[in-house]
Amino acid sequence: MTDRAIRIDSRFNRIAAVIVWSLAALAVITAVWSADPRLTWVYAAAPLAALLGWMALWRPCVEVSDRGVRIENVSHDVDVPWEALVHVETARALTLHTPSGSFTAWSAPAPGFFTTMMGNARARREASAAGGDARPSDRMGTDSGNAALVVRESWRSRLDAGQVELGVADETPVKRHWHVTFLIASIVLAAASIALIIATG
């Protein structure tokens, strides 16, 4: 079977990542141009900001494939096989429930208060008709709603096609992979930034 993967990420987060990278680059240019030794800390802080922008804003996503759903978060990834999935909800963010725990997608948060208040009865009826929980966080156009729609439809189609083995959720493992290298790099850059601030302060 061909493993067809669908990647869902947050456009807002990606725009924010580009802004963070631009500000980090501007800070380095300013430090180099000024040649001020008091700005030496920027040479560690800017890479830290760039790395965190990639880890927290650009990289996180929800990926749906024949094998299941992969949630790529800031510090770790979670692989949820279709056989382990028992419920999908969006109260605070896209959350996949399994017998071994619940896993939330950093890249698919529910809409904030202002966006929720802008919702209308028609949008909520559409979310309900689409199989959602009739709440603003299930609406198309929101990060949580877009991701939930893809996950639910993919899950339902595979169930209907008999491609998901039933009754094995309890014994189907959900794998979590920690980004040890990125976390260590962040700690080292943060420590270097603090040390340079103290040394040049």
N, C-alpha and C positions, 0 to 999 in steps of 0.2 A: 504493500500500500504506500502510495506517495504521501510524504509528510508535508502537507500544505500548511504553512504557518502564516498567521495573521497577527501583525503587531499593532497594538493600540497604545499610543502615548499621548501626553498632554501638550497641546500646542502652546498653551500659556507657559508651562514650565520650560519649554524649549526656547521660547522668546526670552524668558527670564535668564536662562543660561547664557545666551548670547550677550545680554546686557552685562551680566557678571563678568564674562570673559573680556568684554570691551573695557570695563572699568579697571580690571586687573592689568590689562595691557597699557592703559593710560597711566596707571600708577607707576608701572615700571619705566615708561618713557619719561615721565616727570622726574623720577628719581635719577635716571641716567643723565637727563638734560641739566638738572640742577647740580649734580655732583655733590650734593649735601650729605655728609656722612651720617647725619641724624636720620636720613631716610633709608639707611642700609636694611632695616627691618622689612622694607617693601619687597626685597628680593626673595624673601621666604614667604611673606604674607600673600603676595600676588599668586605664586604657584599654588598655595594652599586654597585661595579663593577659586582659582581655575579648577583645581581637582574637586573641590566640594560642589562647584557648579555642575561639573560633569556627573558626579556621583548622585547628587540630590535632585538635579533638574533635567539633565539631558538623557542620562542612561535609563532611569526607571521607566518601565512599561509593563503591559500585560500582553503576553504572546499566547495565542491559541493555535494548537496544532492537532494532528491525529492522536498524539500521545497524551494530550491533556492541556492544562493551563500552566504556563510559567509566569510567576510574578517576579519581576526584577525590581527589587527595592534598593534603598540606599546602602545598607550594610550587608545584604544577603539576597539570594534568590530562592524561590520556593517552586518546586515542581509538583503539581497536583494532577495525578492521573485521573482520567474520566471515571474510572471504577471507584475512586476514593471520594468523589464529590457527592455531597448529599443535599446541599442548599446553596443558593447564591442570593446575597442581599446587598443593599446599598445604603443602609441607614446613615453611616458616617463616611463610608468609602466602599468601593467594591470589596466585598468580603466573601471568601470561599470557605464554606463550612465542611469539615470532614470529621470522621470519628476520632482522628488524632489531634484535632485542634482547628481553630479558625485562623485564616490567613488574609491579611488586608493589603491591598495594593496602594502603595504610596502615590503612584501616578494617576489614580482614579478616585480622588476625593469627591464626596457629595458636595453639591453647590452650597455656597454660603447663605447667610440670612437674606441679603439683598436679592440674590438670584432666586431664592425660594419665594420671596414675596412677589416677585415679578411673574411667577407662574400663574396660569389661569386654569379654569375648570376643564377646558378643552384639552390642554396639554396633559393633565392628569388622567383624563379618559383615554387618551392615546397610549399613555404608559401602561394603563390597566389592560387595554386591548392587546398590547404587545406581550402580555404575560408578566408584567412587572408587579410591583407592590402598590401601584397607584400612589406613588409619592414623588415629590419633585426630584429626588435623587435618581429616579429611574427614567427621567425624561431624556430624549435624544437631544444632543447639543451640550449635555453636561459630561464631564469626564467619567463620572460613575455610571451614568446612563448609557453612554456609548459603549463602554467596556462590558457592562452587564448584558446589553443586547446581543453582542457578539458571542459572549460566553454561553448565554442561555440558548440561543438559536443553534449554536454548534453542538452543545450538549444534547438538545432535544433531537436534532437531526440524526445524531449517532445512536441515540437510544432507539429512535424509530427504525433505524436501519439494522438494529441488532448488533452494532459494533462495540457496545459497552457491556461487559459481563456484569450481571446483577448479583447482589447478595454477597459481594466480596469486599465491600467498603472497609470493614473492620480490619481485614488482613492486608489491605493494599497500602504500602508505605508511601508517605509524602516526604520527599527529600528536601532538605534545606542546605544551601551552600553559602558559607560565609566568605566575604571578600577580605580576607586577612591582609593581603598585600596593600590594598587601598586604605584600609583602616590604619595600618602601621605607618604608611606614608603620610597620612593626615596628621597623626600624632607627632611624627618627627618634624613636619613642617610647622605645626602649631608650636611645638617646643622651641624650635629655632626662631620663630617670630617673636615669641615672648622674651627669649634670651637676648635677641638683638635690640628689642625695645628697651630692656633694662640696661643693656651695655651702652646704648647711645642716648639714653634719656637724660 
